Amino acid sequence: MTDAEIQDYLRENGYPEHVVREGRTGLLQRWREFVEQVERGYTLGLEDYRNDLDVRAIIALAGAEDDTVRALDQRLKNMLVACDARVWESAAGDPFWDFGYPRNAGPDLLEDLRAEGLA
């Protein structure tokens, strides 16, 4: 998809205006920041983690996947443990990012995961 088509997709599907305005660039930046945050140590809770996973689902749905996204995906995969536990359902099928959680998850995320029987 072109950048304009991605923005149209986001607009037509009711995403917030700031997400529409930022388009592909914003989605990729958000995904990069999330992956970097996971690599440093994810300090937020499960609700935030799930919201961050939704960014990846939007990238897939909007057709914005490219080599940059695939490289970031691999970096995230390298950080995940318990990959048999589905922690979210951000997209149809079984996208890898919906399974597992960061091996260096902080106490808030671990507590939330345990409360839901996921860790």
Summary of the structure (lengths in Angstrom):
residues: 119
radius of gyration: 14.3
end to end distance: 37.7
largest distance: 41.8
contacts: 340
relative contact order: 0.16
helix: 61%
strand: 9%
